[in-house]
Amino acid sequence: MTDPLAPDMFEELCPSGLTPFRLSEHKWSALVLRCLKDGPRRFSELRIPLHRVTPRVLTRTLRSLERDGLISRSAGPGPTRVTYALTGLGRSILVPLAAVCDWTAAHFEDLIDARERYEGAPAVQARSVG
């Protein structure tokens, strides 16, 4: 049995949202993988640290990760016995994912500054070619 996931596992201003790297097609994919690193979890368990993710988006993220071969879905008896677990492929991405997380944390302020400069800059006007 794995320990319960902490509700504050991911801070409100989590650096993962700032990373310029995407894993899979959903921005929550890396966080889901981190939730599964210690063992299989049920949907309701994943919702605890991922409370900012709507159930619909979490479902889509899980399906995408399953399609990409990073997680597996196992259904037991009863409708609430579905669990998600990392596959070998999913487990193999944890080391590079940790490196991305470390890089993002180390450059957190730089990323925020760059985004603030970009958002504060006047829009580039398209030049008409005549």
N, CA, C and O of each residue as an XYZ file, in Angstrom:
520
protein
N       0.851     -1.193      0.000
C       0.000      0.000      0.000
C       0.885      1.241      0.000
O       1.812      1.343      0.804
N       0.613      2.150     -0.866
C       1.385      3.390     -0.934
C       0.761      4.436     -0.023
O      -0.440      4.414      0.246
N       1.596      5.347      0.442
C       1.104      6.431      1.291
C       0.164      7.324      0.493
O       0.314      7.445     -0.723
N      -0.806      7.953      1.162
C      -1.706      8.879      0.453
C      -0.928     10.062     -0.123
O       0.093     10.483      0.422
N      -1.428     10.573     -1.212
C      -0.828     11.762     -1.828
C      -1.243     12.987     -1.021
O      -2.394     13.109     -0.604
N      -0.300     13.882     -0.809
C      -0.572     15.093     -0.033
C      -1.360     16.093     -0.873
O      -1.065     16.276     -2.055
N      -2.359     16.743     -0.274
C      -3.131     17.746     -1.014
C      -2.259     18.907     -1.502
O      -2.572     19.534     -2.514
N      -1.169     19.194     -0.785
C      -0.291     20.304     -1.170
C       0.978     19.805     -1.870
O       2.017     20.465     -1.826
N       0.889     18.648     -2.510
C       2.035     18.070     -3.216
C       2.595     19.042     -4.252
O       3.805     19.107     -4.471
N       1.706     19.785     -4.878
C       2.105     20.778     -5.870
C       1.642     22.139     -5.377
O       0.454     22.353     -5.132
N       2.586     23.053     -5.235
C       2.259     24.391     -4.746
C       1.302     25.086     -5.707
O       1.213     24.736     -6.884
N       0.591     26.077     -5.179
C      -0.347     26.843     -6.010
C       0.377     27.432     -7.222
O      -0.131     27.370     -8.342
N       1.550     27.995     -6.998
C       2.362     28.529     -8.090
C       3.459     27.510     -8.367
O       4.620     27.717     -8.017
N       3.081     26.429     -8.989
C       3.993     25.318     -9.247
C       4.862     25.635    -10.465
O       4.342     26.043    -11.503
N       6.177     25.452    -10.348
C       7.063     25.735    -11.479
C       6.748     24.925    -12.722
O       7.125     25.322    -13.825
N       6.059     23.788    -12.568
C       5.777     22.953    -13.734
C       4.941     23.688    -14.773
O       5.028     23.383    -15.962
N       4.139     24.644    -14.345
C       3.347     25.413    -15.297
C       4.174     26.400    -16.099
O       3.729     26.905    -17.130
N       5.373     26.669    -15.623
C       6.242     27.620    -16.314
C       7.221     26.962    -17.267
O       7.805     27.634    -18.118
N       7.406     25.667    -17.137
C       8.406     25.020    -17.966
C       8.054     25.148    -19.448
O       6.900     24.965    -19.836
N       9.047     25.461    -20.264
C       8.780     25.551    -21.707
C       8.732     24.171    -22.368
O       8.535     24.075    -23.579
N       8.908     23.110    -21.590
C       8.877     21.748    -22.104
C       7.519     21.127    -21.837
O       6.952     21.312    -20.761
N       6.996     20.399    -22.796
C       5.726     19.692    -22.632
C       5.981     18.195    -22.767
O       6.750     17.750    -23.618
N       5.331     17.451    -21.925
C       5.384     16.006    -21.991
C       3.984     15.567    -22.378
O       3.025     15.829    -21.652
N       3.866     14.915    -23.492
C       2.569     14.540    -24.015
C       1.833     15.810    -24.438
O       2.459     16.860    -24.584
N       0.544     15.736    -24.632
C      -0.176     16.898    -25.157
C      -0.886     17.712    -24.092
O      -1.492     18.735    -24.409
N      -0.828     17.291    -22.847
C      -1.541     17.993    -21.781
C      -0.567     18.563    -20.766
O       0.417     17.914    -20.412
N      -0.833     19.757    -20.303
C       0.091     20.416    -19.384
C       0.166     19.720    -18.027
O       1.111     19.944    -17.271
N      -0.815     18.883    -17.710
C      -0.834     18.199    -16.415
C      -0.128     16.853    -16.453
O       0.000     16.209    -15.411
N       0.330     16.408    -17.604
C       0.911     15.069    -17.755
C       2.073     14.813    -16.806
O       2.128     13.761    -16.168
N       2.990     15.745    -16.706
C       4.160     15.550    -15.844
C       3.741     15.399    -14.387
O       4.322     14.602    -13.650
N       2.732     16.164    -13.969
C       2.276     16.067    -12.582
C       1.611     14.721    -12.319
O       1.777     14.149    -11.241
N       0.863     14.212    -13.287
C       0.238     12.898    -13.133
C       1.324     11.827    -12.988
O       1.223     10.950    -12.130
N       2.350     11.901    -13.820
C       3.429     10.924    -13.742
C       4.116     10.974    -12.381
O       4.451      9.936    -11.811
N       4.321     12.160    -11.871
C       4.936     12.295    -10.538
C       4.041     11.693     -9.461
O       4.543     11.120     -8.494
N       2.742     11.811     -9.613
C       1.807     11.207     -8.641
C       1.874      9.681     -8.679
O       1.609      9.027     -7.670
N       2.220      9.118     -9.811
C       2.235      7.664     -9.972
C       3.598      7.031     -9.699
O       3.725      5.809     -9.769
N       4.610      7.823     -9.393
C       5.963      7.272     -9.273
C       6.120      6.275     -8.130
O       6.981      5.398     -8.196
N       5.306      6.392     -7.085
C       5.436      5.476     -5.949
C       4.472      4.294     -6.007
O       4.443      3.470     -5.093
N       3.693      4.211     -7.064
C       2.797      3.067     -7.206
C       1.462      3.446     -7.795
O       1.174      4.625     -8.000
N       0.638      2.434     -8.072
C      -0.664      2.663     -8.692
C      -1.573      3.547     -7.834
O      -1.499      3.536     -6.605
N      -2.423      4.302     -8.507
C      -3.378      5.195     -7.834
C      -4.722      5.117     -8.519
O      -4.819      4.859     -9.718
N      -5.757      5.346     -7.731
C      -7.107      5.469     -8.277
C      -7.334      6.928     -8.668
O      -6.630      7.828     -8.210
N      -8.319      7.138     -9.512
C      -8.664      8.475     -9.997
C      -8.888      9.422     -8.815
O      -8.378     10.543     -8.808
N      -9.642      8.973     -7.833
C      -9.953      9.830     -6.683
C      -8.695     10.206     -5.896
O      -8.633     11.288     -5.311
N      -7.706      9.333     -5.876
C      -6.445      9.658     -5.204
C      -5.681     10.733     -5.974
O      -5.083     11.628     -5.376
N      -5.706     10.639     -7.293
C      -5.011     11.631     -8.124
C      -5.646     13.015     -7.989
O      -4.966     14.036     -8.094
N      -6.947     13.033     -7.757
C      -7.668     14.311     -7.639
C      -7.211     15.117     -6.418
O      -7.376     16.337     -6.404
N      -6.650     14.477     -5.407
C      -6.266     15.186     -4.185
C      -5.159     16.210     -4.465
O      -5.372     17.394     -4.208
N      -3.993     15.815     -4.976
C      -2.982     16.844     -5.259
C      -3.274     17.622     -6.546
O      -2.751     18.718     -6.743
N      -4.104     17.057     -7.413
C      -4.422     17.706     -8.687
C      -5.806     18.352     -8.628
O      -6.556     18.313     -9.603
N      -6.132     18.932     -7.505
C      -7.458     19.516     -7.280
C      -7.768     20.681     -8.211
O      -8.935     21.031     -8.386
N      -6.741     21.294     -8.816
C      -6.986     22.408     -9.745
C      -7.350     21.913    -11.151
O      -7.720     22.707    -12.016
N      -7.244     20.618    -11.371
C      -7.558     20.023    -12.670
C      -9.010     19.537    -12.633
O      -9.415     18.858    -11.690
N      -9.775     19.880    -13.638
C     -11.156     19.397    -13.677
C     -11.146     17.882    -13.935
O     -10.210     17.368    -14.548
N     -12.165     17.177    -13.478
C     -12.226     15.732    -13.740
C     -12.149     15.405    -15.235
O     -11.515     14.426    -15.628
N     -12.786     16.215    -16.047
C     -12.765     15.976    -17.498
C     -11.347     16.075    -18.063
O     -10.926     15.232    -18.855
N     -10.621     17.108    -17.651
C      -9.253     17.293    -18.144
C      -8.336     16.195    -17.602
O      -7.467     15.705    -18.323
N      -8.522     15.808    -16.348
C      -7.707     14.725    -15.793
C      -7.967     13.429    -16.553
O      -7.028     12.690    -16.848
N      -9.210     13.145    -16.870
C      -9.550     11.948    -17.646
C      -8.873     11.984    -19.003
O      -8.308     10.982    -19.444
N      -8.924     13.128    -19.670
C      -8.286     13.262    -20.986
C      -6.774     13.091    -20.881
O      -6.155     12.478    -21.750
N      -6.183     13.631    -19.821
C      -4.740     13.508    -19.608
C      -4.367     12.043    -19.386
O      -3.397     11.553    -19.964
N      -5.136     11.346    -18.551
C      -4.868      9.928    -18.300
C      -4.994      9.108    -19.577
O      -4.167      8.232    -19.833
N      -5.996      9.374    -20.365
C      -6.175      8.640    -21.632
C      -5.012      8.899    -22.586
O      -4.546      7.989    -23.272
N      -4.551     10.141    -22.623
C      -3.425     10.490    -23.484
C      -2.153      9.773    -23.043
O      -1.407      9.257    -23.875
N      -1.908      9.741    -21.740
C      -0.725      9.046    -21.220
C      -0.815      7.540    -21.455
O       0.194      6.886    -21.718
N      -2.020      6.999    -21.360
C      -2.215      5.571    -21.651
C      -1.971      5.302    -23.130
O      -1.306      4.328    -23.481
N      -2.502      6.154    -23.994
C      -2.312      6.003    -25.439
C      -0.827      6.040    -25.806
O      -0.384      5.313    -26.695
N      -0.056      6.898    -25.109
C       1.370      7.035    -25.389
C       2.210      5.936    -24.742
O       3.428      5.899    -24.922
N       1.563      5.034    -23.985
C       2.271      3.921    -23.381
C       3.001      4.252    -22.089
O       3.825      3.464    -21.624
N       2.706      5.415    -21.503
C       3.397      5.834    -20.285
C       2.721      5.331    -19.018
O       3.372      5.169    -17.986
N       1.422      5.084    -19.091
C       0.699      4.528    -17.948
C      -0.194      3.394    -18.431
O      -0.502      3.276    -19.617
N      -0.601      2.563    -17.475
C      -1.568      1.510    -17.778
C      -2.790      1.725    -16.906
O      -2.708      2.306    -15.824
N      -3.910      1.253    -17.390
C      -5.179      1.359    -16.679
C      -5.646     -0.057    -16.392
O      -5.753     -0.880    -17.301
N      -5.921     -0.337    -15.133
C      -6.397     -1.667    -14.734
C      -7.754     -1.525    -14.075
O      -7.936     -0.715    -13.166
N      -8.704     -2.319    -14.541
C     -10.048     -2.293    -13.969
C     -10.279     -3.571    -13.177
O     -10.141     -4.681    -13.691
N     -10.636     -3.382    -11.901
C     -10.979     -4.511    -11.047
C     -12.489     -4.631    -10.958
O     -13.212     -3.967    -11.701
N     -12.967     -5.472    -10.055
C     -14.420     -5.611     -9.896
C     -15.028     -4.330     -9.326
O     -14.503     -3.754     -8.373
N     -16.115     -3.902     -9.908
C     -16.790     -2.685     -9.444
C     -16.304     -1.464    -10.204
O     -15.172     -1.437    -10.687
N     -17.156     -0.453    -10.311
C     -16.814      0.742    -11.099
C     -15.725      1.615    -10.467
O     -15.093      2.399    -11.175
N     -15.492      1.501     -9.170
C     -14.490      2.361     -8.531
C     -13.154      1.661     -8.355
O     -12.308      2.147     -7.604
N     -12.944      0.565     -9.005
C     -11.701     -0.187     -8.843
C     -10.732      0.004    -10.001
O      -9.905     -0.871    -10.254
N     -10.811      1.105    -10.696
C      -9.881      1.399    -11.772
C      -8.641      2.040    -11.162
O      -8.743      2.986    -10.381
N      -7.474      1.523    -11.520
C      -6.221      2.108    -11.060
C      -5.336      2.429    -12.254
O      -5.448      1.830    -13.324
N      -4.468      3.381    -12.034
C      -3.504      3.808    -13.045
C      -2.111      3.594    -12.485
O      -1.864      3.846    -11.306
N      -1.203      3.129    -13.327
C       0.169      2.862    -12.898
C       1.127      3.211    -14.030
O       0.757      3.203    -15.204
N       2.350      3.512    -13.658
C       3.377      3.748    -14.663
C       3.742      2.436    -15.337
O       3.798      1.393    -14.686
N       3.985      2.484    -16.617
C       4.528      1.343    -17.347
C       6.052      1.446    -17.251
O       6.575      2.393    -16.664
N       6.747      0.495    -17.812
C       8.210      0.585    -17.874
C       8.648      1.836    -18.624
O       9.589      2.521    -18.223
N       7.951      2.120    -19.716
C       8.256      3.324    -20.491
C       8.009      4.580    -19.657
O       8.812      5.512    -19.675
N       6.902      4.598    -18.933
C       6.587      5.733    -18.076
C       7.607      5.908    -16.962
O       7.999      7.031    -16.643
N       8.038      4.794    -16.370
C       9.038      4.861    -15.306
C      10.363      5.385    -15.864
O      11.089      6.098    -15.170
N      10.677      5.037    -17.108
C      11.956      5.461    -17.698
C      12.021      6.968    -17.926
O      13.110      7.519    -18.083
N      10.887      7.634    -17.947
C      10.885      9.078    -18.185
C      11.022      9.878    -16.879
O      11.158     11.101    -16.923
N      10.989      9.211    -15.731
C      11.069      9.924    -14.455
C      12.398     10.654    -14.258
O      12.411     11.753    -13.703
N      13.510     10.074    -14.698
C      14.814     10.730    -14.536
C      14.894     11.993    -15.398
O      15.250     13.051    -14.880
N      14.575     11.918    -16.696
C      14.584     13.168    -17.472
C      13.562     14.181    -16.955
O      13.807     15.387    -16.996
N      12.428     13.699    -16.472
C      11.412     14.588    -15.924
C      11.949     15.315    -14.691
O      11.703     16.508    -14.517
N      12.673     14.605    -13.844
C      13.278     15.236    -12.663
C      14.286     16.308    -13.079
O      14.381     17.355    -12.439
N      15.034     16.045    -14.147
C      15.996     17.037    -14.633
C      15.274     18.296    -15.129
O      15.731     19.411    -14.877
N      14.163     18.124    -15.823
C      13.375     19.262    -16.295
C      12.820     20.045    -15.101
O      12.840     21.276    -15.093
N      12.324     19.318    -14.095
C      11.799     19.977    -12.887
C      12.894     20.774    -12.183
O      12.666     21.904    -11.752
N      14.086     20.181    -12.065
C      15.209     20.881    -11.425
C      15.597     22.119    -12.218
O      15.840     23.178    -11.638
N      15.657     21.994    -13.556
C      16.009     23.132    -14.401
C      14.984     24.247    -14.239
O      15.345     25.416    -14.100
N      13.712     23.884    -14.258
C      12.647     24.877    -14.131
C      12.720     25.580    -12.781
O      12.568     26.799    -12.709
N      12.948     24.831    -11.720
C      13.064     25.433    -10.386
C      14.259     26.374    -10.314
O      14.177     27.441     -9.706
N      15.373     25.979    -10.937
C      16.576     26.813    -10.923
C      16.393     28.100    -11.731
O      17.030     29.110    -11.435
N      15.542     28.072    -12.732
C      15.335     29.229    -13.615
C      13.956     29.853    -13.446
O      13.495     30.600    -14.309
N      13.307     29.548    -12.342
C      11.951     30.012    -12.071
C      11.819     31.530    -12.236
O      10.947     32.003    -12.965
N      12.671     32.278    -11.570
C      12.608     33.751    -11.638
C      12.871     34.254    -13.052
O      12.210     35.187    -13.509
N      13.823     33.651    -13.745
C      14.123     34.050    -15.132
C      12.917     33.828    -16.040
O      12.612     34.662    -16.892
N      12.239     32.707    -15.855
C      11.064     32.410    -16.672
C       9.935     33.399    -16.392
O       9.276     33.873    -17.318
N       9.713     33.706    -15.122
C       8.675     34.686    -14.770
C       9.014     36.049    -15.363
O       8.158     36.701    -15.962
N      10.268     36.480    -15.196
C      10.694     37.778    -15.747
C      10.501     37.836    -17.261
O      10.010     38.833    -17.792
N      10.887     36.771    -17.948
C      10.757     36.738    -19.408
C       9.291     36.829    -19.836
O       8.958     37.538    -20.785
N       8.441     36.122    -19.146
C       7.015     36.162    -19.495
C       6.400     37.519    -19.193
O       5.564     38.003    -19.956
N       6.801     38.134    -18.096
C       6.285     39.464    -17.768
C       6.756     40.494    -18.794
O       5.990     41.371    -19.195
N       8.022     40.386    -19.220
C       8.525     41.308    -20.256
C       7.754     41.110    -21.555
O       7.378     42.079    -22.215
N       7.525     39.871    -21.912
C       6.823     39.576    -23.157
C       5.392     40.100    -23.117
O       4.928     40.729    -24.068
N       4.698     39.841    -22.019
C       3.309     40.277    -21.901
C       3.186     41.788    -21.802
O       2.152     42.344    -22.173
N       4.222     42.470    -21.309
C       4.194     43.919    -21.178
C       4.670     44.645    -22.426
O       4.492     45.857    -22.550
N       5.273     43.911    -23.346
C       5.795     44.530    -24.570
C       4.648     44.868    -25.515
O       3.653     44.145    -25.586
N       4.798     45.977    -26.242
C       3.749     46.309    -27.224
C       3.670     45.221    -28.301
O       4.680     44.636    -28.693
N       2.483     44.977    -28.749
C       2.276     43.951    -29.780
C       3.036     44.344    -31.053
O       3.082     45.511    -31.440
N       3.612     43.359    -31.668
C       4.332     43.601    -32.914
C       3.300     43.789    -34.022
O       2.439     42.934    -34.235
N       3.394     44.898    -34.711
C       2.456     45.182    -35.791
C       2.925     44.512    -37.065
O       4.097     44.595    -37.430
N       2.011     43.855    -37.729
C       2.341     43.225    -38.999
C       2.570     44.313    -40.038
O       1.778     45.247    -40.168
N       3.660     44.177    -40.770
C       3.927     45.153    -41.829
C       3.233     44.724    -43.112
O       3.237     43.548    -43.475
N       2.645     45.682    -43.780
C       2.021     45.354    -45.045
C       3.072     45.383    -46.130
O       3.897     46.293    -46.219
N       3.010     44.367    -46.936
C       3.953     44.277    -48.051
C       3.233     44.791    -49.279
O       2.161     44.300    -49.632
N       3.809     45.757    -49.915
C       3.075     46.361    -51.005
C       3.812     46.374    -52.218
O       3.318     46.858    -53.236
